[in-house]
Amino acid sequence: MTNDDGTLIGGPVGENDAKPVMNFKSILQRDVPKGRDGKHKLIVTQLLSDLEQLAEGSALRIPLEDLPDTKENIRSALNRATRQRDMEVATSSDATFLYVWKVQPER
Protein backbone atom coordinates (compact mmCIF):
# COMPACT_ATOMS: atom_id res chain seq x y z
CA MET A 1 0.00 0.00 0.00
CA THR A 2 1.31 3.52 -0.82
CA ASN A 3 0.51 7.13 0.02
CA ASP A 4 -0.42 9.63 -2.65
CA ASP A 5 3.29 10.54 -2.91
CA GLY A 6 4.28 6.92 -3.54
CA THR A 7 5.78 6.11 -0.11
CA LEU A 8 4.97 2.74 1.39
CA ILE A 9 2.65 2.55 4.39
CA GLY A 10 1.70 -0.49 6.42
CA GLY A 11 1.27 -3.64 4.43
CA PRO A 12 1.29 -7.32 5.28
CA VAL A 13 4.21 -8.83 7.19
CA GLY A 14 6.05 -11.13 4.87
CA GLU A 15 9.26 -13.02 4.39
CA ASN A 16 11.12 -9.85 3.43
CA ASP A 17 10.59 -8.44 6.94
CA ALA A 18 12.84 -11.05 8.65
CA LYS A 19 15.41 -9.63 11.10
CA PRO A 20 19.04 -10.00 10.09
CA VAL A 21 21.08 -12.55 12.02
CA MET A 22 23.16 -11.03 14.85
CA ASN A 23 26.92 -11.20 14.44
CA PHE A 24 27.74 -11.33 18.16
CA LYS A 25 26.20 -12.94 21.22
CA SER A 26 24.33 -10.79 23.71
CA ILE A 27 24.25 -10.76 27.51
CA LEU A 28 22.22 -8.87 30.07
CA GLN A 29 23.60 -5.44 30.95
CA ARG A 30 23.75 -6.37 34.62
CA ASP A 31 26.25 -9.11 33.69
CA VAL A 32 28.64 -6.73 31.90
CA PRO A 33 31.88 -6.35 33.90
CA LYS A 34 32.35 -2.87 35.32
CA GLY A 35 35.72 -1.19 35.50
CA ARG A 36 38.94 -2.21 33.91
CA ASP A 37 41.63 -4.26 35.58
CA GLY A 38 44.42 -3.99 33.06
CA LYS A 39 47.60 -5.99 33.20
CA HIS A 40 49.45 -3.04 34.75
CA LYS A 41 46.96 -2.45 37.56
CA LEU A 42 49.14 -3.88 40.35
CA ILE A 43 52.31 -1.93 39.50
CA VAL A 44 50.37 1.30 38.84
CA THR A 45 48.49 0.93 42.14
CA GLN A 46 51.79 0.42 43.95
CA LEU A 47 53.38 3.44 42.25
CA LEU A 48 50.38 5.67 43.03
CA SER A 49 50.44 4.59 46.67
CA ASP A 50 54.15 5.34 46.96
CA LEU A 51 53.75 8.68 45.16
CA GLU A 52 51.07 9.71 47.67
CA GLN A 53 53.53 9.04 50.51
CA LEU A 54 56.56 10.56 48.78
CA ALA A 55 58.20 13.54 50.44
CA GLU A 56 58.37 16.75 48.42
CA GLY A 57 61.63 16.91 46.45
CA SER A 58 62.03 13.11 46.38
CA ALA A 59 61.63 10.58 43.57
CA LEU A 60 60.84 6.89 43.45
CA ARG A 61 63.66 4.73 42.06
CA ILE A 62 62.29 1.54 40.56
CA PRO A 63 64.64 -1.13 39.19
CA LEU A 64 63.76 -1.81 35.56
CA GLU A 65 64.22 -5.53 36.16
CA ASP A 66 61.35 -5.41 38.70
CA LEU A 67 58.87 -4.00 36.16
CA PRO A 68 56.33 -6.47 34.75
CA ASP A 69 56.56 -4.85 31.29
CA THR A 70 58.69 -2.34 29.40
CA LYS A 71 59.32 1.02 31.02
CA GLU A 72 57.47 2.66 28.11
CA ASN A 73 54.32 0.63 28.76
CA ILE A 74 54.51 1.27 32.52
CA ARG A 75 54.96 5.00 31.89
CA SER A 76 51.91 5.00 29.63
CA ALA A 77 49.77 3.15 32.16
CA LEU A 78 50.95 5.46 34.95
CA ASN A 79 50.25 8.51 32.80
CA ARG A 80 46.67 7.37 32.16
CA ALA A 81 46.10 6.74 35.88
CA THR A 82 47.58 10.04 37.04
CA ARG A 83 45.57 12.03 34.49
CA GLN A 84 42.39 10.41 35.83
CA ARG A 85 43.39 11.57 39.31
CA ASP A 86 44.46 15.04 38.14
CA MET A 87 47.95 14.32 39.47
CA GLU A 88 51.01 15.58 37.65
CA VAL A 89 54.07 13.34 37.67
CA ALA A 90 57.33 13.25 35.79
CA THR A 91 59.52 10.31 34.86
CA SER A 92 63.09 9.70 33.85
CA SER A 93 65.19 6.60 33.41
CA ASP A 94 68.69 5.32 32.93
CA ALA A 95 69.97 1.87 32.03
CA THR A 96 68.99 0.45 35.43
CA PHE A 97 66.16 2.46 36.99
CA LEU A 98 62.89 4.22 36.27
CA TYR A 99 62.48 7.39 38.33
CA VAL A 100 59.07 8.85 39.11
CA TRP A 101 58.18 11.97 41.10
CA LYS A 102 55.32 14.37 41.68
CA VAL A 103 55.61 17.68 39.88
CA GLN A 104 55.18 20.47 42.41
CA PRO A 105 53.23 23.57 41.37
CA GLU A 106 55.36 26.64 40.91
CA ARG A 107 55.32 29.00 43.85
ZITA-V139228 format. One record per residue. N is the residue number from 1. PHI is phi in whole degrees, -180 to 180 (none if undefined). D_FIRST is the distance of its C-alpha to the first C-alpha in whole Angstrom. Layout:
n=N phi=PHI d_first=D_FIRST
n=N phi=PHI d_first=D_FIRST
This chain:
n=1 phi=none d_first=0
n=2 phi=-130 d_first=4
n=3 phi=-76 d_first=7
n=4 phi=-61 d_first=10
n=5 phi=-87 d_first=11
n=6 phi=96 d_first=9
n=7 phi=-79 d_first=8
n=8 phi=-73 d_first=6
n=9 phi=-135 d_first=6
n=10 phi=51 d_first=7
n=11 phi=106 d_first=6
n=12 phi=-71 d_first=9
n=13 phi=-79 d_first=12
n=14 phi=-133 d_first=14
n=15 phi=-65 d_first=17
n=16 phi=-74 d_first=15
n=17 phi=-94 d_first=15
n=18 phi=-65 d_first=19
n=19 phi=-72 d_first=21
n=20 phi=-69 d_first=24
n=21 phi=-72 d_first=27
n=22 phi=-71 d_first=30
n=23 phi=-86 d_first=33
n=24 phi=-130 d_first=35
n=25 phi=-75 d_first=36
n=26 phi=-116 d_first=36
n=27 phi=-137 d_first=38
n=28 phi=-71 d_first=38
n=29 phi=-60 d_first=39
n=30 phi=-65 d_first=42
n=31 phi=-93 d_first=44
n=32 phi=-74 d_first=43
n=33 phi=-63 d_first=47
n=34 phi=-103 d_first=48
n=35 phi=81 d_first=50
n=36 phi=-132 d_first=52
n=37 phi=-107 d_first=55
n=38 phi=-71 d_first=56
n=39 phi=-71 d_first=58
n=40 phi=-102 d_first=61
n=41 phi=-58 d_first=60
n=42 phi=-62 d_first=64
n=43 phi=-65 d_first=66
n=44 phi=-66 d_first=64
n=45 phi=-62 d_first=64
n=46 phi=-64 d_first=68
n=47 phi=-64 d_first=68
n=48 phi=-62 d_first=66
n=49 phi=-62 d_first=69
n=50 phi=-66 d_first=72
n=51 phi=-64 d_first=71
n=52 phi=-64 d_first=71
n=53 phi=-93 d_first=74
n=54 phi=-70 d_first=75
n=55 phi=-70 d_first=78
n=56 phi=-59 d_first=78
n=57 phi=87 d_first=79
n=58 phi=-110 d_first=79
n=59 phi=-134 d_first=76
n=60 phi=-78 d_first=75
n=61 phi=-121 d_first=76
n=62 phi=-109 d_first=74
n=63 phi=-63 d_first=76
n=64 phi=-59 d_first=73
n=65 phi=-68 d_first=74
n=66 phi=-87 d_first=73
n=67 phi=-77 d_first=69
n=68 phi=-78 d_first=66
n=69 phi=-154 d_first=65
n=70 phi=-67 d_first=66
n=71 phi=-62 d_first=67
n=72 phi=-64 d_first=64
n=73 phi=-68 d_first=61
n=74 phi=-68 d_first=63
n=75 phi=-59 d_first=64
n=76 phi=-63 d_first=60
n=77 phi=-63 d_first=59
n=78 phi=-65 d_first=62
n=79 phi=-61 d_first=61
n=80 phi=-61 d_first=57
n=81 phi=-68 d_first=59
n=82 phi=-72 d_first=61
n=83 phi=-64 d_first=58
n=84 phi=-62 d_first=56
n=85 phi=-98 d_first=60
n=86 phi=53 d_first=60
n=87 phi=-115 d_first=64
n=88 phi=-102 d_first=65
n=89 phi=-127 d_first=67
n=90 phi=-126 d_first=69
n=91 phi=-135 d_first=70
n=92 phi=-152 d_first=72
n=93 phi=-156 d_first=74
n=94 phi=-130 d_first=76
n=95 phi=-69 d_first=77
n=96 phi=-119 d_first=78
n=97 phi=-130 d_first=76
n=98 phi=-106 d_first=73
n=99 phi=-111 d_first=74
n=100 phi=-137 d_first=71
n=101 phi=-149 d_first=72
n=102 phi=-80 d_first=71
n=103 phi=-84 d_first=71
n=104 phi=-88 d_first=73
n=105 phi=-63 d_first=71
n=106 phi=-67 d_first=74
n=107 phi=-102 d_first=76
